[in-house]
Amino acid sequence: MTMPGTRFRRLIACCFLLFVAGWAQGQYSAYLFVYFTGNSINDESIHFAISKDGYRFIALNHNNAVINSKTISSSGGVRDPHILRSADGKIFYMVVTDMVSAKGWDSNRAMVLLKSNDLVHWTSAVVNIRQRFPGNETLQRVWAPQTIYDKETGKYMIYWSMKHGKDPDKIYYAYANADFTDLETEPRQLFFSPTNGACIDGDIIYKDGKYHLFFKTEGAGSGIKIAVSDKLTSGYTLNDHYVQQTKDPVEGSGVFKLNDKEGYILMYDVYTKGRYQFTYSKDLIDFKVVDKDVLMNFHPRHGTVMPITSQEANRLLQAWGTGADIANTTVSAAIRKGNTCVDTISNNLYLSVKPGYDLHQLDAHFFSMPGIRQQPVGPQDFSKGPVKYSFSVGGKTPEQWNVYAQVNANPVLDGLYADPDILFSQKTKRYYIYPTSDGFNNWSGTFFKTFSSPDLVHWKDEGTILDLEKHVSWAKRNAWAPTAIEKKHGNGYKYYFYFTAAQKIGVAVADDPAGPFTDSGKPLIDQLPAGITHGQTIDPVVFADPVSGKNYLYWGNGFMACAELADDMVSLKPGTTRIITPDATFREGTYVFYRKGRYYFMWSEDDTRSENYRVRYGFADAPQGPIHIPANNIVLQKSVASGIYATGHNSVIQAPGKDEWYMVYHRFNYPNGIQLGHAAGYNREVCIDKLQFNADGAIRQVIPTHTGILPKQDFHSWAASPPMGWNSWDCFGPTVTEKEVKANADYMAAHLKKAGWEYIVVDIRWYVANDKSHGYNQKDPQYNIDPYGRLLPAENRFPSSKGGKGFKPLADYLHSKGLKFGIHIMRGIPVLAVKQNLPIKGSTAHAADIYSEKDQCKWLRDMYTIVPGKTGSQEYYNSLFELYASWGLDFVKVDDLSSPIYFDGEVEMIRQAIDRTGRKIVLSTSPGETPIQHAAHVQAHANMWRTVGDFWDNWKQLKEHFEVFERWNPWRSYGAYPDGDMLPLGRIGIRAENGDTRMTAFNKDEQYTLMTLWSIFKSPLMFGGNLPDNDAFTDSLITNQAVLDVLKKSANNKPLFNEADKAAWIADDPASGAKYLAVFNKADRSGADKIPVNLKALGFNSRCFIKDLWTGKELGAFSGEFAPEINKHGAGLYRVYIKNQAGFSTKFLSIYLLH
């Protein structure tokens, strides 16, 4: 029998749980965006998109309509959808304009009311205001209805704008009936404009006890304003200022509150520019643009956003979500959002990756939210071909996709731009592109930007340099096709920027290539040339004639005109204008350049809206012609095979000091432009490809590409995983001999190479014949140096180097065994070279011209500092690495480069010298700790760098690495590794600096800790002991393939916890989805300790399995916690996984390679 009190307590508990469950289910965790997409009949329909954060949305149903407009409307189309959740949260109401724009803007008299219990199935009813309510005979249009719950009446109020006769549009309201199928009250005016001006697109938000009515004013000074009232249906007072954050025309404001943070989003349709803008406000008073945070794989028109629960999001995904929608939406900064190509027939996805990102560990970072499951996650290796992904949407059967990634330099600018003009600035030593800002309907852009680059590959947005609306008094529209030139003025430079505005040509001036530019105050050219009766005054291009020193301006659409510029560069010389139109193929986009005694003229043929837009050329003996036209004069045209269309309006740039030329042009946006019809003509993007010439000066046809101009091979790829090798320092100090090097190489080739060990590195002072054990001979060192001040191997220690052969014979020996050869050097130039003032190869300078005694190494005085920037400094390093490359060097460790001073100038010279050799020489910098404020610099220039001073075999130093590695962990990247120094394992100290000959002082547990920590941190492994003296334990320690796989293949490595007596690190196994776990006992007390690890922190919320990687034993199944018993100073390394962890068996599909 249950006591009444107990029964009551159970009832209360049950009710509380039900309340909590209902409350949790009601929490909004996502957003639904309802919108239409355009003015065609197929676009005038209801579309859905969803988001997790209110900023990044994906369209559902491939951005097709979710409701058939023809079945719900009287006109055949609907627009301006608004959605509302009922007050009790159980029903959804939607209202839309019943209209087809092709019938005219005064053609509709009706709205559609829709209702749903689940967001998927909808009922609808048409309400025709003219027919439903007498007295509306002059009604011309009914626009943009919305719904709000009236707490006073308990009813749903619909409000919208209407226009009668010659009266302006006004906002009205009426109440819907209980079934939401009709209006039950007469329409009444809701808002009375103080000016009696037109008001449309109302949107009411209730905040702080007040109703905020957002609406658009029409006529003069149109935009979005707010009126506020204490009551829903009356008393609105206008706040007489505009809240949109653009000067472009806008409409269709939609406001929604963010789910999990303070504030609101106001969004609106910038309809003349073909874009949507998001703004953020905390108080509905001050708004700021947040477009940079917004991502949408669709282009919405007037719509609204409503918060939804995770269950509702999942239901929508079940109904309309597909793997293609997810695959087509990546939020990765590495991927060009507008150039993703989706093949829904073969389930192939092609990602265009920006230069500078590594395909070996690329995170595609697909869109995620509740209801979407993806495998694999995190960085993947795309370098070997497609990665197989599985997308499960809304609980449906997973879709298998082959995801390809390719590094493409084209388009070179993020976003839509066209008509690019390019210059190289002598002032800044950078390239600048000046384009038309594109993506605006009918070429309606009103501002110019510039972009700069050091290498034609990586471009920086320098911002707006001229805004017609702000900076130009004589024209406010059609900012097109600029051109710029740099001119020396005294000790500085001036920049002249010629531009099109309202079919006139103006000029602005600046002191810097990135502006700001100041307009001259009037157009330079505002009428057609004499004798020309058709065409447009557009598309200027400026040309400085290197022969005569004169400057010319060319322009015209339908004709090619040319005039000499006056000395002030802002006016034309009277009487110099000529018409030099080459032939009937000329349309627009003239470009002129000079090469080897010939003037080249380029122009675009056809219309920029045509896929056949292309470039032709001619040449002349003078800058004003006449132009001779070769028989085959097409320079650039579409490539259907590559999906590249409308290639035109170009400029040309010569690499400074080289006969190396590049063509800068625009094309339709890839891959979507070709589907846009004429709108493709203002949805263009800028590309660069190489321009080449035949021996007779004829221009070879340029094949447009996606790859474009890629940077030279990234040196980081030369060390795709942390380098593994042997270094002579720990056992032989500065006295190692060729015989000892070969003995270690022989052992590595026979016993270690299969495990991945490959480098043999000869450490310090291989160039001194009489160095000593356990230190340096700085009293009377006998150097071997060549006539150019470059140190050579001591022949008594390295006999094969005799006869000027250097290290080549030894390197050849190692290469024959499948190994790689490295050396240690000191930064700088030998003191001996300076004392003898030896010449520098490749320069007129001598050693004494480039050195400084300042900052000379304190502990070894063989070298002086090389001063960056002096004539001969770079040439010395160039000649040094030219010599090393001729020896066959694969690895160089440069000492005295990092600590206590980080010599960034010498690091840069060394990097440049290595790269120019063409040989893949891995660069290691030393000693440590490298100052962490220089982490980004060393990461960008070296493959590995020291994080500590010299590391020897004592526990205190080993224990310090836990803090060091945690500090440096954020700076590890592909091909760039913080280096914990050599492994003092095996037999060390034979003739070394520290101690006498010995087997390492680390006990076995400490050796396990060393190898585990270095592997999970992904530090390079440079073995310090004499390899032929290895015992079985040492070999087993450094050849455990499962452990070395953690070093080579793991990703997302990071500390889980690091406490006084214990630590743990985790990492991903990208191939299987498993996790790696390293656990350490740092305690100094004797015995073993259990160290608990929360498996949920690794992402395992249910049962998982664990394998010991050191022993190879399966430890069984675990849930919640794993607490291995670890010896004092010891470590464990484990693989944590779920059985049958995600794998894929997808049929290989044919590949469409991007050209």
Beta strands, then each sheet from edge to edge (+ up, - down):
strand 1: 30-35
strand 2: 47-51
strand 3: 56-59
strand 4: 78-85
strand 5: 92-98
strand 6: 110-116
strand 7: 122-128
strand 8: 139-150
strand 9: 155-164
strand 10: 170-175
strand 11: 188-189
strand 12: 199-207
strand 13: 210-217
strand 14: 223-229
strand 15: 237-239
strand 16: 251-257
strand 17: 264-270
strand 18: 275-281
strand 19: 288-289
strand 20: 295-296
strand 21: 303-308
strand 22: 341-343
strand 23: 348-353
strand 24: 372-375
strand 25: 387-393
strand 26: 399-407
strand 27: 417-425
strand 28: 430-437
strand 29: 447-453
strand 30: 460-467
strand 31: 480-489
strand 32: 492-501
strand 33: 504-510
strand 34: 518-519
strand 35: 541-544
strand 36: 551-555
strand 37: 561-564
strand 38: 578-579
strand 39: 588-595
strand 40: 598-605
strand 41: 614-620
strand 42: 634-636
strand 43: 648-654
strand 44: 661-668
strand 45: 684-691
strand 46: 724-727
strand 47: 759-762
strand 48: 820-826
strand 49: 829-830
strand 50: 851-852
strand 51: 863-866
strand 52: 891-895
strand 53: 922-925
strand 54: 944-946
strand 55: 977-979
strand 56: 987-988
strand 57: 998-999
strand 58: 1021-1023
strand 59: 1051-1058
strand 60: 1062-1068
strand 61: 1075-1081
strand 62: 1088-1090
strand 63: 1093-1094
strand 64: 1104-1108
strand 65: 1114-1118
strand 66: 1121-1122
strand 67: 1125-1127
strand 68: 1131-1137
sheet 1: 20+ 3+ 2- 1+ 21-
sheet 2: 4+ 5- 6+ 7-
sheet 3: 8+ 9- 10+ 11-
sheet 4: 12+ 13- 14+ 15-
sheet 5: 16+ 17- 18+ 19-
sheet 6: 22+ 23- 26- 25+ 24-
sheet 7: 27+ 28- 29+ 30-
sheet 8: 31+ 32- 33+ 34-
sheet 9: 35+ 36- 37+ 38-
sheet 10: 39+ 40- 41+ 42-
sheet 11: 43+ 44- 45+
sheet 12: 55+ 54+ 53+ 52+ 48+ 47+ 46+ 58+
sheet 13: 49+ 51- 50+
sheet 14: 56+ 57-
sheet 15: 59+ 60- 61+ 68- 64+ 65-
sheet 16: 62+ 67-
sheet 17: 63+ 66-
end
